[in-house]
Amino acid sequence: MSAPLFRKILVANRSEIAVRVMNACRSLGIPSVAVYSEADKNSKHRWHADESVFIGPPPPRESYLDIDKIIGAAKQTGCDAIHPGYGFLAENPLLPKACADAGITFIGPGPEAMRLLGNKVESRVKMADAGIPLIPGMRASGDKLSEFEDAAKKAGYPVLIKAAAGGGGKGMRVVQNPADLASSIDAARREAKNAFGDETVYLEKYISNPRHIEFQVLGDHHGNTIHLFERECSIQRRHQKIVEETPSIALTPELRAKMGADAVKVAQAANYTNAGTVEFLLDESGHYYFLEMNTRIQVEHPITEMVTGVDLVVEQIRVAAGLPLSKELQNLSQRGHAIECRIYAEDGENNFMPSTGTVLLYNEPVGPGIRVDSGIDHGSEITINYDPIMAKLIVHSSNRESAISKMIDALKQYKILGVKTSRKFMIEVLEHPDFVTGKTYTNFIEKNMSTRATEWPEIGPLAAAAASIAAETSPTAVAATGKAKLPSPWQLLGDWQVGGSIRG
């Protein structure tokens, strides 16, 4: 039996992605170390690791974003590698540099590639030189309004103002006409400054009703770079992906091959190694444009794993250890269809407000082709301190139609009580005729779900009828004081759930 690739790996993250990375470590025979904040002292990821280190109070800046504490925890426990997961420090080039200074291997790309691709303006210039299709617009940011006016005139309205260091829709403004250009630039700069500490913005043509298509890439330190096909992530709410699938119904074999080849060119142009994701916008006429490259493992990576059979986190660890890409990655193909739904702690019937509390009951769906990557369990505390994603539900089937059906059934089986979720909302998305027929553009939610009913009308009368029957048939409770005490409607209703639905 060969020696493990690393002595011990520290996972610089929390929740479901930390558990996912720890599982990959375990499959390679490598012990893992968790870090946890005060808010996560009883969290699943802490107890899933072989060891754990307390790193501070709940605010991320005082715990998960503190590079000195992460490096210190790795040294304290004898780790020789750090996996960043996604979010937090995963795309901060200061972490791989700090790892290098400490003699610790960073499981991800080098700091220079991360820095280049983290700047949208610099990466646009780099990709333009490499011949990658770009959205028409500025190649560099400008200080003068006249520069933006000239670029907007050439691109044609509507245009989009974007933050150079941005993401998640922050520092972004759609401008419909010249009269709104100056005020939109000022607003985008203010928002970018607050969100990223960098007010640099640029302008590009606004693409109406595109699809969001991304390609998974892997590169090693031996000159090998490949793609592992696409994921379609067009179903987004407030620029946040909520449902992802692969293959995309919009790609022909020829277009898939062309976009995949360009995704590899993007990674090679940036001297990129390890796992990354190249994002494109695909317009209604079949033209595609480079959007950005994410320099980390992606939230939605499991659907790629389901259709290719490749463990992407294991490959990340192997590449970081200096090994070439696995032979199994040669001549890959997509098998069947996979869909992922993100399970957020938010109230889908109340404008997706954050939901907090204790998970009182937790039952995951099971069955062939069903996978759950979860960071919670019975008794988990959901707080406001971190991203609301609690788990990811992934299904795989032989074709898209059966995968949709399997996902709807799995969502109905998934029981999380004590915290509100957007489970019902996702079922409605998957059942919508436009989703079923593949009309999955980035405006899907705005177009189809803005006026959705947020109540289940059959539940109200049912609950009232149950309460009425129970009130007539149940004996009145008598308190110890001897005074009659009426039971609450909740006691009379019987099997009532908190934070979920009573439907299957």
Summary of the structure (lengths in Angstrom):
residues: 504
radius of gyration: 24.5
end to end distance: 47.6
largest distance: 85.6
contacts: 1689
relative contact order: 0.10
helix: 35%
strand: 24%
